[in-house]
Amino acid sequence: MSVKNQGENRRTSIGSQRNPASEEAILKAAQDILLEGGLPAFSIEAVARRAKAGKPTIYRWWPSKAALLLDVYHRQKDGVPHPDTGDIRKDLSQFLAGLLGFWRDGGGAIFRSIIAEAQSDPTALQALQAYAMSRCRQSGVILQRGQARGEVRADIDPALLIELFSSFAWNRLLTSRLDVSRDEIEQIVSAVVDGVALRNQPRQ
């Protein structure tokens, strides 16, 4: 293939402003590579080849591999709901079931790749930390609504408490045990919402 034809087949960008068609092609290429070959197959070079985009364009829009990985994940995760049924137990159960289901349906493979990248890349670790804190704050709205309804103590930090549910989900993801039953989810939710200590038992 001639240099001219390579240039004609390559998608054009418009500087620092993202071209929607090129952005979609890059994100889809990155997603497909991760799903097909996992993190070992993922590189900016591989994404550029599949998307027919220039590496400088990718690096201009995503300054690191971790940033691109997180954007690919965000692209899928927008569908995970923060339900508002009027009942804190139902809201938390549906949230946890939705997250585990999303990971089971393919999103988990990408998120595991992000976590793996963060173990050896400080930039990826910082990005993952920022993402995790941001998601806990966003998902904490479920508990904030419970506080407003008088179901949850006012002194509870919603972001901190939602991290308990995220920790359970992360553990299941990293140990490939995402087939969690409804009864198990409800048991986890009840244990957190109701507590596990027996009533009126003296402290030792």
Secondary structure, 3 states (H helix, E strand, C coil): CCHHHHHHHCCCCECCECCHHHHHHHHHHHHHHHHHHCHHHCCHHHHHHHHCCCHHHHHHHCCCHHHHHHHHHHHHHCCCCCCCCCCHHHHHHHHHHHHHHHHHHHHHHHHHHHHHHHCCCHHHHHHHHHHHHHHHHHHCHHHHHHHHCCCCCCCCCHHHHHHHHHHHHHHHHHCCCCCCCHHHHHHHHHHHHHCCCCCCCCCC
